[in-house]
């Protein structure tokens, strides 16, 4: 299954860094295995793909990761009580960084939270990522 994961570059990532597009590319190349946060449980499974949509300054999908395990619940984080591990794909993220998929090219032009990628959009994402 493929998931669209929305990040706001101004927000702080769980590791204390930023969600900026250039930072995500740097992480893909230097420390690709990341912990991600969710506000509610999703039916994610190992092998699912996570397409990272940057909501600013330009609305675009510019990174991709592979999910390693199902989400698990943590205490002490009421806004985002779920976590999962996913590894950024360096080669595909580099390609998406150079040739991102703009929001206007997707059928879901108003993504909210974490959603499944629509079948109509998957081919375009795979093409831009070189997968």
Backbone as XML, in Angstrom:
<?xml version="1.0"?>
<chain id="A" units="angstrom">
  <residue number="1" name="UNK">
    <atom name="N" x="0.842" y="-1.170" z="0.000"/>
    <atom name="CA" x="0.000" y="0.000" z="0.000"/>
    <atom name="C" x="0.895" y="1.244" z="0.000"/>
  </residue>
  <residue number="2" name="UNK">
    <atom name="N" x="0.392" y="2.299" z="-0.552"/>
    <atom name="CA" x="1.134" y="3.554" z="-0.637"/>
    <atom name="C" x="0.392" y="4.625" z="0.159"/>
  </residue>
  <residue number="3" name="UNK">
    <atom name="N" x="1.163" y="5.405" z="0.926"/>
    <atom name="CA" x="0.616" y="6.419" z="1.816"/>
    <atom name="C" x="1.192" y="7.780" z="1.484"/>
  </residue>
  <residue number="4" name="UNK">
    <atom name="N" x="0.368" y="8.802" z="1.579"/>
    <atom name="CA" x="0.807" y="10.184" z="1.425"/>
    <atom name="C" x="0.961" y="10.751" z="2.836"/>
  </residue>
  <residue number="5" name="UNK">
    <atom name="N" x="2.175" y="11.165" z="3.166"/>
    <atom name="CA" x="2.486" y="11.682" z="4.497"/>
    <atom name="C" x="2.811" y="13.156" z="4.353"/>
  </residue>
  <residue number="6" name="UNK">
    <atom name="N" x="1.999" y="13.993" z="4.966"/>
    <atom name="CA" x="2.141" y="15.440" z="4.822"/>
    <atom name="C" x="3.056" y="15.985" z="5.905"/>
  </residue>
  <residue number="7" name="UNK">
    <atom name="N" x="4.046" y="16.765" z="5.489"/>
    <atom name="CA" x="4.921" y="17.439" z="6.448"/>
    <atom name="C" x="4.892" y="18.937" z="6.189"/>
  </residue>
  <residue number="8" name="UNK">
    <atom name="N" x="5.047" y="19.669" z="7.278"/>
    <atom name="CA" x="5.168" y="21.123" z="7.203"/>
    <atom name="C" x="6.625" y="21.428" z="7.500"/>
  </residue>
  <residue number="9" name="UNK">
    <atom name="N" x="7.375" y="21.923" z="6.521"/>
    <atom name="CA" x="8.809" y="22.138" z="6.718"/>
    <atom name="C" x="9.167" y="22.972" z="7.947"/>
  </residue>
  <residue number="10" name="UNK">
    <atom name="N" x="8.268" y="23.834" z="8.412"/>
    <atom name="CA" x="8.563" y="24.661" z="9.584"/>
    <atom name="C" x="8.458" y="23.863" z="10.880"/>
  </residue>
  <residue number="11" name="UNK">
    <atom name="N" x="7.774" y="22.710" z="10.862"/>
    <atom name="CA" x="7.623" y="21.909" z="12.069"/>
    <atom name="C" x="8.925" y="21.198" z="12.420"/>
  </residue>
  <residue number="12" name="UNK">
    <atom name="N" x="9.038" y="20.807" z="13.658"/>
    <atom name="CA" x="10.224" y="20.089" z="14.129"/>
    <atom name="C" x="9.974" y="18.597" z="13.998"/>
  </residue>
  <residue number="13" name="UNK">
    <atom name="N" x="10.933" y="17.896" z="13.418"/>
    <atom name="CA" x="10.855" y="16.453" z="13.272"/>
    <atom name="C" x="11.156" y="15.788" z="14.623"/>
  </residue>
  <residue number="14" name="UNK">
    <atom name="N" x="10.789" y="14.511" z="14.783"/>
    <atom name="CA" x="11.047" y="13.822" z="16.048"/>
    <atom name="C" x="12.518" y="13.841" z="16.480"/>
  </residue>
  <residue number="15" name="UNK">
    <atom name="N" x="13.431" y="13.926" z="15.525"/>
    <atom name="CA" x="14.863" y="13.951" z="15.876"/>
    <atom name="C" x="15.353" y="15.362" z="16.202"/>
  </residue>
  <residue number="16" name="UNK">
    <atom name="N" x="14.431" y="16.331" z="16.225"/>
    <atom name="CA" x="14.811" y="17.703" z="16.543"/>
    <atom name="C" x="15.177" y="18.522" z="15.318"/>
  </residue>
  <residue number="17" name="UNK">
    <atom name="N" x="15.291" y="17.889" z="14.163"/>
    <atom name="CA" x="15.623" y="18.596" z="12.928"/>
    <atom name="C" x="14.378" y="19.172" z="12.277"/>
  </residue>
  <residue number="18" name="UNK">
    <atom name="N" x="14.527" y="19.539" z="11.017"/>
    <atom name="CA" x="13.394" y="20.127" z="10.306"/>
    <atom name="C" x="12.886" y="19.158" z="9.242"/>
  </residue>
  <residue number="19" name="UNK">
    <atom name="N" x="11.711" y="19.455" z="8.754"/>
    <atom name="CA" x="11.110" y="18.672" z="7.673"/>
    <atom name="C" x="11.315" y="19.347" z="6.323"/>
  </residue>
  <residue number="20" name="UNK">
    <atom name="N" x="12.289" y="20.221" z="6.194"/>
    <atom name="CA" x="12.539" y="20.904" z="4.935"/>
    <atom name="C" x="12.969" y="19.892" z="3.873"/>
  </residue>
  <residue number="21" name="UNK">
    <atom name="N" x="12.624" y="20.186" z="2.643"/>
    <atom name="CA" x="12.917" y="19.290" z="1.516"/>
    <atom name="C" x="14.413" y="18.977" z="1.403"/>
  </residue>
  <residue number="22" name="UNK">
    <atom name="N" x="15.274" y="19.982" z="1.506"/>
    <atom name="CA" x="16.716" y="19.744" z="1.413"/>
    <atom name="C" x="17.221" y="18.906" z="2.577"/>
  </residue>
  <residue number="23" name="UNK">
    <atom name="N" x="16.658" y="19.137" z="3.757"/>
    <atom name="CA" x="17.043" y="18.349" z="4.941"/>
    <atom name="C" x="16.640" y="16.898" z="4.754"/>
  </residue>
  <residue number="24" name="UNK">
    <atom name="N" x="15.474" y="16.644" z="4.171"/>
    <atom name="CA" x="15.010" y="15.273" z="3.945"/>
    <atom name="C" x="15.941" y="14.553" z="2.978"/>
  </residue>
  <residue number="25" name="UNK">
    <atom name="N" x="16.423" y="15.241" z="1.951"/>
    <atom name="CA" x="17.377" y="14.644" z="1.029"/>
    <atom name="C" x="18.677" y="14.312" z="1.762"/>
  </residue>
  <residue number="26" name="UNK">
    <atom name="N" x="19.140" y="15.218" z="2.580"/>
    <atom name="CA" x="20.360" y="14.978" z="3.364"/>
    <atom name="C" x="20.188" y="13.748" z="4.264"/>
  </residue>
  <residue number="27" name="UNK">
    <atom name="N" x="19.044" y="13.630" z="4.917"/>
    <atom name="CA" x="18.784" y="12.474" z="5.772"/>
    <atom name="C" x="18.728" y="11.185" z="4.961"/>
  </residue>
  <residue number="28" name="UNK">
    <atom name="N" x="18.143" y="11.241" z="3.777"/>
    <atom name="CA" x="18.069" y="10.052" z="2.925"/>
    <atom name="C" x="19.463" y="9.528" z="2.612"/>
  </residue>
  <residue number="29" name="UNK">
    <atom name="N" x="20.414" y="10.427" z="2.500"/>
    <atom name="CA" x="21.777" y="10.029" z="2.140"/>
    <atom name="C" x="22.659" y="9.710" z="3.342"/>
  </residue>
  <residue number="30" name="UNK">
    <atom name="N" x="22.338" y="10.255" z="4.526"/>
    <atom name="CA" x="23.224" y="10.075" z="5.680"/>
    <atom name="C" x="22.621" y="9.241" z="6.817"/>
  </residue>
  <residue number="31" name="UNK">
    <atom name="N" x="21.322" y="9.346" z="7.031"/>
    <atom name="CA" x="20.659" y="8.630" z="8.127"/>
    <atom name="C" x="19.220" y="8.326" z="7.714"/>
  </residue>
  <residue number="32" name="UNK">
    <atom name="N" x="19.048" y="7.407" z="6.758"/>
    <atom name="CA" x="17.729" y="7.217" z="6.149"/>
    <atom name="C" x="16.668" y="6.562" z="7.040"/>
  </residue>
  <residue number="33" name="UNK">
    <atom name="N" x="17.087" y="5.795" z="8.034"/>
    <atom name="CA" x="16.104" y="5.120" z="8.899"/>
    <atom name="C" x="15.572" y="6.122" z="9.909"/>
  </residue>
  <residue number="34" name="UNK">
    <atom name="N" x="14.271" y="6.391" z="9.864"/>
    <atom name="CA" x="13.652" y="7.439" z="10.681"/>
    <atom name="C" x="12.460" y="6.901" z="11.441"/>
  </residue>
  <residue number="35" name="UNK">
    <atom name="N" x="12.164" y="7.551" z="12.534"/>
    <atom name="CA" x="10.922" y="7.298" z="13.251"/>
    <atom name="C" x="9.950" y="8.407" z="12.856"/>
  </residue>
  <residue number="36" name="UNK">
    <atom name="N" x="8.733" y="8.013" z="12.513"/>
    <atom name="CA" x="7.705" y="8.947" z="12.080"/>
    <atom name="C" x="6.562" y="8.912" z="13.077"/>
  </residue>
  <residue number="37" name="UNK">
    <atom name="N" x="5.813" y="10.002" z="13.179"/>
    <atom name="CA" x="4.728" y="10.139" z="14.157"/>
    <atom name="C" x="3.375" y="10.236" z="13.453"/>
  </residue>
  <residue number="38" name="UNK">
    <atom name="N" x="2.367" y="9.709" z="14.130"/>
    <atom name="CA" x="0.992" y="9.769" z="13.632"/>
    <atom name="C" x="0.062" y="10.226" z="14.743"/>
  </residue>
  <residue number="39" name="UNK">
    <atom name="N" x="-0.981" y="10.952" z="14.365"/>
    <atom name="CA" x="-1.976" y="11.368" z="15.351"/>
    <atom name="C" x="-2.978" y="10.254" z="15.638"/>
  </residue>
  <residue number="40" name="UNK">
    <atom name="N" x="-3.137" y="9.328" z="14.687"/>
    <atom name="CA" x="-3.999" y="8.165" z="14.932"/>
    <atom name="C" x="-3.463" y="6.967" z="14.163"/>
  </residue>
  <residue number="41" name="UNK">
    <atom name="N" x="-3.869" y="5.805" z="14.591"/>
    <atom name="CA" x="-3.350" y="4.576" z="14.019"/>
    <atom name="C" x="-3.784" y="4.425" z="12.566"/>
  </residue>
  <residue number="42" name="UNK">
    <atom name="N" x="-2.882" y="3.931" z="11.743"/>
    <atom name="CA" x="-3.155" y="3.619" z="10.333"/>
    <atom name="C" x="-2.821" y="2.140" z="10.120"/>
  </residue>
  <residue number="43" name="UNK">
    <atom name="N" x="-3.384" y="1.558" z="9.110"/>
    <atom name="CA" x="-3.138" y="0.137" z="8.823"/>
    <atom name="C" x="-1.918" y="-0.025" z="7.919"/>
  </residue>
  <residue number="44" name="UNK">
    <atom name="N" x="-0.843" y="0.542" z="8.344"/>
    <atom name="CA" x="0.410" y="0.439" z="7.596"/>
    <atom name="C" x="1.051" y="-0.919" z="7.869"/>
  </residue>
  <residue number="45" name="UNK">
    <atom name="N" x="1.823" y="-1.398" z="6.905"/>
    <atom name="CA" x="2.478" y="-2.695" z="7.044"/>
    <atom name="C" x="3.888" y="-2.618" z="6.462"/>
  </residue>
  <residue number="46" name="UNK">
    <atom name="N" x="4.764" y="-3.509" z="6.909"/>
    <atom name="CA" x="6.111" y="-3.537" z="6.333"/>
    <atom name="C" x="6.040" y="-3.680" z="4.819"/>
  </residue>
  <residue number="47" name="UNK">
    <atom name="N" x="6.858" y="-2.889" z="4.131"/>
    <atom name="CA" x="6.887" y="-2.910" z="2.673"/>
    <atom name="C" x="6.015" y="-1.846" z="2.028"/>
  </residue>
  <residue number="48" name="UNK">
    <atom name="N" x="5.089" y="-1.260" z="2.789"/>
    <atom name="CA" x="4.302" y="-0.145" z="2.258"/>
    <atom name="C" x="5.237" y="1.021" z="1.970"/>
  </residue>
  <residue number="49" name="UNK">
    <atom name="N" x="4.837" y="1.876" z="1.044"/>
    <atom name="CA" x="5.634" y="3.071" z="0.736"/>
    <atom name="C" x="5.009" y="4.302" z="1.378"/>
  </residue>
  <residue number="50" name="UNK">
    <atom name="N" x="5.877" y="5.219" z="1.767"/>
    <atom name="CA" x="5.479" y="6.484" z="2.359"/>
    <atom name="C" x="5.968" y="7.590" z="1.434"/>
  </residue>
  <residue number="51" name="UNK">
    <atom name="N" x="5.048" y="8.280" z="0.781"/>
    <atom name="CA" x="5.378" y="9.387" z="-0.108"/>
    <atom name="C" x="5.289" y="10.660" z="0.699"/>
  </residue>
  <residue number="52" name="UNK">
    <atom name="N" x="6.365" y="11.421" z="0.779"/>
    <atom name="CA" x="6.410" y="12.603" z="1.636"/>
    <atom name="C" x="6.054" y="13.838" z="0.828"/>
  </residue>
  <residue number="53" name="UNK">
    <atom name="N" x="4.942" y="14.433" z="1.263"/>
    <atom name="CA" x="4.403" y="15.639" z="0.629"/>
    <atom name="C" x="4.783" y="16.849" z="1.487"/>
  </residue>
  <residue number="54" name="UNK">
    <atom name="N" x="5.490" y="17.789" z="0.898"/>
    <atom name="CA" x="5.915" y="19.014" z="1.579"/>
    <atom name="C" x="4.865" y="20.089" z="1.315"/>
  </residue>
  <residue number="55" name="UNK">
    <atom name="N" x="4.278" y="20.620" z="2.382"/>
    <atom name="CA" x="3.174" y="21.567" z="2.225"/>
    <atom name="C" x="3.637" y="23.000" z="1.980"/>
  </residue>
  <residue number="56" name="UNK">
    <atom name="N" x="4.935" y="23.255" z="2.124"/>
    <atom name="CA" x="5.464" y="24.608" z="1.898"/>
    <atom name="C" x="6.963" y="24.510" z="1.616"/>
  </residue>
  <residue number="57" name="UNK">
    <atom name="N" x="7.598" y="25.431" z="0.978"/>
    <atom name="CA" x="7.023" y="26.608" z="0.352"/>
    <atom name="C" x="6.304" y="26.272" z="-0.953"/>
  </residue>
  <residue number="58" name="UNK">
    <atom name="N" x="6.678" y="25.151" z="-1.583"/>
    <atom name="CA" x="5.990" y="24.692" z="-2.782"/>
    <atom name="C" x="5.314" y="23.371" z="-2.429"/>
  </residue>
  <residue number="59" name="UNK">
    <atom name="N" x="4.083" y="23.214" z="-2.775"/>
    <atom name="CA" x="3.345" y="21.994" z="-2.441"/>
    <atom name="C" x="3.716" y="20.897" z="-3.423"/>
  </residue>
  <residue number="60" name="UNK">
    <atom name="N" x="4.479" y="19.906" z="-2.906"/>
    <atom name="CA" x="4.972" y="18.856" z="-3.796"/>
    <atom name="C" x="5.390" y="17.619" z="-3.020"/>
  </residue>
  <residue number="61" name="UNK">
    <atom name="N" x="5.380" y="16.480" z="-3.709"/>
    <atom name="CA" x="5.906" y="15.232" z="-3.172"/>
    <atom name="C" x="7.354" y="15.159" z="-3.626"/>
  </residue>
  <residue number="62" name="UNK">
    <atom name="N" x="8.271" y="15.084" z="-2.649"/>
    <atom name="CA" x="9.693" y="15.153" z="-3.010"/>
    <atom name="C" x="10.564" y="14.172" z="-2.233"/>
  </residue>
  <residue number="63" name="UNK">
    <atom name="N" x="9.976" y="13.131" z="-1.645"/>
    <atom name="CA" x="10.759" y="12.104" z="-0.954"/>
    <atom name="C" x="9.888" y="10.865" z="-0.818"/>
  </residue>
  <residue number="64" name="UNK">
    <atom name="N" x="10.547" y="9.713" z="-0.644"/>
    <atom name="CA" x="9.814" y="8.452" z="-0.473"/>
    <atom name="C" x="10.604" y="7.552" z="0.471"/>
  </residue>
  <residue number="65" name="UNK">
    <atom name="N" x="9.856" y="6.791" z="1.271"/>
    <atom name="CA" x="10.466" y="5.867" z="2.229"/>
    <atom name="C" x="9.697" y="4.556" z="2.200"/>
  </residue>
  <residue number="66" name="UNK">
    <atom name="N" x="10.344" y="3.505" z="2.713"/>
    <atom name="CA" x="9.679" y="2.214" z="2.854"/>
    <atom name="C" x="9.397" y="1.962" z="4.323"/>
  </residue>
  <residue number="67" name="UNK">
    <atom name="N" x="8.173" y="1.608" z="4.620"/>
    <atom name="CA" x="7.759" y="1.354" z="6.001"/>
    <atom name="C" x="8.306" y="-0.001" z="6.444"/>
  </residue>
  <residue number="68" name="UNK">
    <atom name="N" x="8.879" y="-0.014" z="7.643"/>
    <atom name="CA" x="9.503" y="-1.231" z="8.165"/>
    <atom name="C" x="8.619" y="-2.026" z="9.105"/>
  </residue>
  <residue number="69" name="UNK">
    <atom name="N" x="7.691" y="-1.368" z="9.778"/>
    <atom name="CA" x="6.858" y="-2.085" z="10.739"/>
    <atom name="C" x="5.547" y="-1.373" z="10.962"/>
  </residue>
  <residue number="70" name="UNK">
    <atom name="N" x="4.617" y="-2.084" z="11.587"/>
    <atom name="CA" x="3.312" y="-1.499" z="11.876"/>
    <atom name="C" x="3.443" y="-0.415" z="12.931"/>
  </residue>
  <residue number="71" name="UNK">
    <atom name="N" x="2.547" y="0.574" z="12.907"/>
    <atom name="CA" x="2.578" y="1.614" z="13.932"/>
    <atom name="C" x="2.382" y="1.018" z="15.328"/>
  </residue>
  <residue number="72" name="UNK">
    <atom name="N" x="3.042" y="1.618" z="16.299"/>
    <atom name="CA" x="2.919" y="1.199" z="17.689"/>
    <atom name="C" x="2.631" y="2.437" z="18.529"/>
  </residue>
  <residue number="73" name="UNK">
    <atom name="N" x="1.933" y="2.219" z="19.619"/>
    <atom name="CA" x="1.508" y="3.326" z="20.476"/>
    <atom name="C" x="2.583" y="3.647" z="21.510"/>
  </residue>
  <residue number="74" name="UNK">
    <atom name="N" x="2.760" y="4.939" z="21.770"/>
    <atom name="CA" x="3.701" y="5.404" z="22.791"/>
    <atom name="C" x="2.944" y="6.292" z="23.785"/>
  </residue>
  <residue number="75" name="UNK">
    <atom name="N" x="3.468" y="6.391" z="24.970"/>
    <atom name="CA" x="2.851" y="7.262" z="25.967"/>
    <atom name="C" x="3.604" y="8.585" z="26.011"/>
  </residue>
  <residue number="76" name="UNK">
    <atom name="N" x="2.950" y="9.596" z="26.525"/>
    <atom name="CA" x="3.595" y="10.889" z="26.702"/>
    <atom name="C" x="3.506" y="11.824" z="25.521"/>
  </residue>
  <residue number="77" name="UNK">
    <atom name="N" x="2.804" y="11.436" z="24.477"/>
    <atom name="CA" x="2.656" y="12.301" z="23.307"/>
    <atom name="C" x="1.186" y="12.299" z="22.886"/>
  </residue>
  <residue number="78" name="UNK">
    <atom name="N" x="0.336" y="13.048" z="23.595"/>
    <atom name="CA" x="-1.102" y="12.983" z="23.307"/>
    <atom name="C" x="-1.501" y="13.423" z="21.903"/>
  </residue>
  <residue number="79" name="UNK">
    <atom name="N" x="-0.749" y="14.347" z="21.293"/>
    <atom name="CA" x="-1.103" y="14.808" z="19.935"/>
    <atom name="C" x="-0.709" y="13.796" z="18.866"/>
  </residue>
  <residue number="80" name="UNK">
    <atom name="N" x="0.379" y="13.065" z="19.105"/>
    <atom name="CA" x="0.856" y="12.069" z="18.136"/>
    <atom name="C" x="1.282" y="10.807" z="18.888"/>
  </residue>
  <residue number="81" name="UNK">
    <atom name="N" x="0.305" y="10.015" z="19.337"/>
    <atom name="CA" x="0.626" y="8.853" z="20.170"/>
    <atom name="C" x="1.091" y="7.613" z="19.411"/>
  </residue>
  <residue number="82" name="UNK">
    <atom name="N" x="1.176" y="7.672" z="18.102"/>
    <atom name="CA" x="1.584" y="6.517" z="17.299"/>
    <atom name="C" x="2.910" y="6.797" z="16.607"/>
  </residue>
  <residue number="83" name="UNK">
    <atom name="N" x="3.740" y="5.764" z="16.505"/>
    <atom name="CA" x="5.044" y="5.857" z="15.844"/>
    <atom name="C" x="5.210" y="4.669" z="14.902"/>
  </residue>
  <residue number="84" name="UNK">
    <atom name="N" x="6.036" y="4.857" z="13.897"/>
    <atom name="CA" x="6.430" y="3.752" z="13.027"/>
    <atom name="C" x="7.798" y="4.091" z="12.452"/>
  </residue>
  <residue number="85" name="UNK">
    <atom name="N" x="8.494" y="3.085" z="11.994"/>
    <atom name="CA" x="9.819" y="3.271" z="11.419"/>
    <atom name="C" x="9.730" y="3.082" z="9.912"/>
  </residue>
  <residue number="86" name="UNK">
    <atom name="N" x="10.393" y="3.980" z="9.198"/>
    <atom name="CA" x="10.467" y="3.889" z="7.741"/>
    <atom name="C" x="11.844" y="4.370" z="7.310"/>
  </residue>
  <residue number="87" name="UNK">
    <atom name="N" x="12.344" y="3.799" z="6.234"/>
    <atom name="CA" x="13.658" y="4.147" z="5.714"/>
    <atom name="C" x="13.522" y="4.884" z="4.392"/>
  </residue>
  <residue number="88" name="UNK">
    <atom name="N" x="14.076" y="6.086" z="4.359"/>
    <atom name="CA" x="14.069" y="6.876" z="3.127"/>
    <atom name="C" x="14.873" y="6.164" z="2.052"/>
  </residue>
  <residue number="89" name="UNK">
    <atom name="N" x="14.382" y="6.177" z="0.847"/>
    <atom name="CA" x="15.076" y="5.589" z="-0.305"/>
    <atom name="C" x="15.947" y="6.688" z="-0.909"/>
  </residue>
  <residue number="90" name="UNK">
    <atom name="N" x="17.279" y="6.589" z="-0.739"/>
    <atom name="CA" x="18.149" y="7.679" z="-1.204"/>
    <atom name="C" x="18.037" y="7.967" z="-2.703"/>
  </residue>
  <residue number="91" name="UNK">
    <atom name="N" x="18.080" y="6.931" z="-3.533"/>
    <atom name="CA" x="18.049" y="7.150" z="-4.989"/>
    <atom name="C" x="16.707" y="7.743" z="-5.424"/>
  </residue>
  <residue number="92" name="UNK">
    <atom name="N" x="15.610" y="7.178" z="-4.937"/>
    <atom name="CA" x="14.282" y="7.676" z="-5.320"/>
    <atom name="C" x="14.046" y="9.081" z="-4.761"/>
  </residue>
  <residue number="93" name="UNK">
    <atom name="N" x="14.537" y="9.342" z="-3.559"/>
    <atom name="CA" x="14.379" y="10.677" z="-2.974"/>
    <atom name="C" x="15.200" y="11.700" z="-3.754"/>
  </residue>
  <residue number="94" name="UNK">
    <atom name="N" x="16.404" y="11.327" z="-4.194"/>
    <atom name="CA" x="17.206" y="12.233" z="-5.029"/>
    <atom name="C" x="16.449" y="12.583" z="-6.302"/>
  </residue>
  <residue number="95" name="UNK">
    <atom name="N" x="15.866" y="11.573" z="-6.929"/>
    <atom name="CA" x="15.117" y="11.814" z="-8.176"/>
    <atom name="C" x="13.906" y="12.713" z="-7.927"/>
  </residue>
  <residue number="96" name="UNK">
    <atom name="N" x="13.177" y="12.444" z="-6.843"/>
    <atom name="CA" x="12.012" y="13.269" z="-6.516"/>
    <atom name="C" x="12.437" y="14.683" z="-6.123"/>
  </residue>
  <residue number="97" name="UNK">
    <atom name="N" x="13.573" y="14.810" z="-5.491"/>
    <atom name="CA" x="14.071" y="16.132" z="-5.111"/>
    <atom name="C" x="14.325" y="16.969" z="-6.363"/>
  </residue>
  <residue number="98" name="UNK">
    <atom name="N" x="14.901" y="16.323" z="-7.394"/>
    <atom name="CA" x="15.177" y="17.010" z="-8.667"/>
    <atom name="C" x="13.912" y="17.228" z="-9.491"/>
  </residue>
  <residue number="99" name="UNK">
    <atom name="N" x="12.987" y="16.272" z="-9.406"/>
    <atom name="CA" x="11.782" y="16.301" z="-10.239"/>
    <atom name="C" x="10.561" y="15.950" z="-9.383"/>
  </residue>
  <residue number="100" name="UNK">
    <atom name="N" x="10.183" y="16.846" z="-8.461"/>
    <atom name="CA" x="9.075" y="16.543" z="-7.552"/>
    <atom name="C" x="7.735" y="16.481" z="-8.284"/>
  </residue>
  <residue number="101" name="UNK">
    <atom name="N" x="6.771" y="15.864" z="-7.625"/>
    <atom name="CA" x="5.415" y="15.807" z="-8.160"/>
    <atom name="C" x="4.625" y="16.946" z="-7.508"/>
  </residue>
  <residue number="102" name="UNK">
    <atom name="N" x="4.222" y="17.946" z="-8.294"/>
    <atom name="CA" x="3.474" y="19.071" z="-7.719"/>
    <atom name="C" x="2.069" y="18.638" z="-7.311"/>
  </residue>
  <residue number="103" name="UNK">
    <atom name="N" x="1.556" y="19.276" z="-6.287"/>
    <atom name="CA" x="0.223" y="18.949" z="-5.786"/>
    <atom name="C" x="-0.829" y="19.030" z="-6.888"/>
  </residue>
  <residue number="104" name="UNK">
    <atom name="N" x="-0.720" y="20.026" z="-7.757"/>
    <atom name="CA" x="-1.746" y="20.190" z="-8.801"/>
    <atom name="C" x="-1.778" y="19.021" z="-9.780"/>
  </residue>
  <residue number="105" name="UNK">
    <atom name="N" x="-0.725" y="18.183" z="-9.806"/>
    <atom name="CA" x="-0.703" y="17.028" z="-10.701"/>
    <atom name="C" x="-1.402" y="15.806" z="-10.089"/>
  </residue>
  <residue number="106" name="UNK">
    <atom name="N" x="-1.705" y="15.870" z="-8.793"/>
    <atom name="CA" x="-2.358" y="14.752" z="-8.115"/>
    <atom name="C" x="-3.873" y="14.903" z="-8.146"/>
  </residue>
  <residue number="107" name="UNK">
    <atom name="N" x="-4.574" y="13.783" z="-8.106"/>
    <atom name="CA" x="-6.034" y="13.849" z="-8.075"/>
    <atom name="C" x="-6.530" y="14.315" z="-6.700"/>
  </residue>
  <residue number="108" name="UNK">
    <atom name="N" x="-5.768" y="14.038" z="-5.652"/>
    <atom name="CA" x="-6.107" y="14.512" z="-4.306"/>
    <atom name="C" x="-5.418" y="15.864" z="-4.109"/>
  </residue>
  <residue number="109" name="UNK">
    <atom name="N" x="-6.108" y="16.928" z="-4.417"/>
    <atom name="CA" x="-5.500" y="18.264" z="-4.345"/>
    <atom name="C" x="-5.657" y="18.920" z="-2.979"/>
  </residue>
  <residue number="110" name="UNK">
    <atom name="N" x="-6.303" y="18.210" z="-2.068"/>
    <atom name="CA" x="-6.508" y="18.748" z="-0.718"/>
    <atom name="C" x="-6.193" y="17.668" z="0.319"/>
  </residue>
  <residue number="111" name="UNK">
    <atom name="N" x="-4.963" y="17.142" z="0.309"/>
    <atom name="CA" x="-4.652" y="16.068" z="1.262"/>
    <atom name="C" x="-4.708" y="16.586" z="2.696"/>
  </residue>
  <residue number="112" name="UNK">
    <atom name="N" x="-5.173" y="15.721" z="3.584"/>
    <atom name="CA" x="-5.255" y="16.040" z="5.004"/>
    <atom name="C" x="-4.693" y="14.855" z="5.776"/>
  </residue>
  <residue number="113" name="UNK">
    <atom name="N" x="-3.850" y="15.138" z="6.742"/>
    <atom name="CA" x="-3.305" y="14.073" z="7.570"/>
    <atom name="C" x="-2.496" y="13.091" z="6.758"/>
  </residue>
  <residue number="114" name="UNK">
    <atom name="N" x="-2.644" y="11.822" z="7.078"/>
    <atom name="CA" x="-1.968" y="10.745" z="6.360"/>
    <atom name="C" x="-3.052" y="9.962" z="5.637"/>
  </residue>
  <residue number="115" name="UNK">
    <atom name="N" x="-2.940" y="9.883" z="4.317"/>
    <atom name="CA" x="-3.979" y="9.221" z="3.523"/>
    <atom name="C" x="-3.352" y="8.220" z="2.565"/>
  </residue>
  <residue number="116" name="UNK">
    <atom name="N" x="-4.171" y="7.347" z="2.069"/>
    <atom name="CA" x="-3.697" y="6.410" z="1.046"/>
    <atom name="C" x="-3.524" y="7.169" z="-0.268"/>
  </residue>
  <residue number="117" name="UNK">
    <atom name="N" x="-2.522" y="6.775" z="-1.021"/>
    <atom name="CA" x="-2.307" y="7.361" z="-2.342"/>
    <atom name="C" x="-3.379" y="6.795" z="-3.265"/>
  </residue>
  <residue number="118" name="UNK">
    <atom name="N" x="-4.001" y="7.656" z="-4.009"/>
    <atom name="CA" x="-5.038" y="7.221" z="-4.958"/>
    <atom name="C" x="-4.380" y="6.469" z="-6.110"/>
  </residue>
  <residue number="119" name="UNK">
    <atom name="N" x="-5.058" y="5.448" z="-6.584"/>
    <atom name="CA" x="-4.541" y="4.630" z="-7.683"/>
    <atom name="C" x="-4.160" y="5.482" z="-8.886"/>
  </residue>
  <residue number="120" name="UNK">
    <atom name="N" x="-4.954" y="6.530" z="-9.155"/>
    <atom name="CA" x="-4.692" y="7.406" z="-10.293"/>
    <atom name="C" x="-3.357" y="8.137" z="-10.170"/>
  </residue>
  <residue number="121" name="UNK">
    <atom name="N" x="-2.864" y="8.310" z="-8.950"/>
    <atom name="CA" x="-1.641" y="9.079" z="-8.720"/>
    <atom name="C" x="-0.384" y="8.216" z="-8.615"/>
  </residue>
  <residue number="122" name="UNK">
    <atom name="N" x="-0.543" y="6.942" z="-8.346"/>
    <atom name="CA" x="0.612" y="6.089" z="-8.068"/>
    <atom name="C" x="1.588" y="6.019" z="-9.241"/>
  </residue>
  <residue number="123" name="UNK">
    <atom name="N" x="1.104" y="5.872" z="-10.448"/>
    <atom name="CA" x="1.982" y="5.784" z="-11.616"/>
    <atom name="C" x="2.858" y="7.020" z="-11.761"/>
  </residue>
  <residue number="124" name="UNK">
    <atom name="N" x="2.284" y="8.179" z="-11.552"/>
    <atom name="CA" x="3.038" y="9.431" z="-11.655"/>
    <atom name="C" x="4.124" y="9.498" z="-10.580"/>
  </residue>
  <residue number="125" name="UNK">
    <atom name="N" x="3.789" y="9.123" z="-9.359"/>
    <atom name="CA" x="4.774" y="9.127" z="-8.275"/>
    <atom name="C" x="5.908" y="8.143" z="-8.566"/>
  </residue>
  <residue number="126" name="UNK">
    <atom name="N" x="5.556" y="6.946" z="-8.987"/>
    <atom name="CA" x="6.585" y="5.941" z="-9.311"/>
    <atom name="C" x="7.512" y="6.412" z="-10.437"/>
  </residue>
  <residue number="127" name="UNK">
    <atom name="N" x="6.921" y="7.043" z="-11.437"/>
    <atom name="CA" x="7.702" y="7.540" z="-12.572"/>
    <atom name="C" x="8.711" y="8.594" z="-12.118"/>
  </residue>
  <residue number="128" name="UNK">
    <atom name="N" x="8.259" y="9.574" z="-11.331"/>
    <atom name="CA" x="9.147" y="10.645" z="-10.863"/>
    <atom name="C" x="10.240" y="10.100" z="-9.945"/>
  </residue>
  <residue number="129" name="UNK">
    <atom name="N" x="9.920" y="9.030" z="-9.191"/>
    <atom name="CA" x="10.893" y="8.448" z="-8.269"/>
    <atom name="C" x="11.817" y="7.442" z="-8.946"/>
  </residue>
  <residue number="130" name="UNK">
    <atom name="N" x="11.508" y="7.079" z="-10.184"/>
    <atom name="CA" x="12.324" y="6.104" z="-10.890"/>
    <atom name="C" x="12.130" y="4.694" z="-10.355"/>
  </residue>
  <residue number="131" name="UNK">
    <atom name="N" x="10.959" y="4.410" z="-9.840"/>
    <atom name="CA" x="10.680" y="3.061" z="-9.274"/>
    <atom name="C" x="9.782" y="2.251" z="-10.201"/>
  </residue>
</chain>
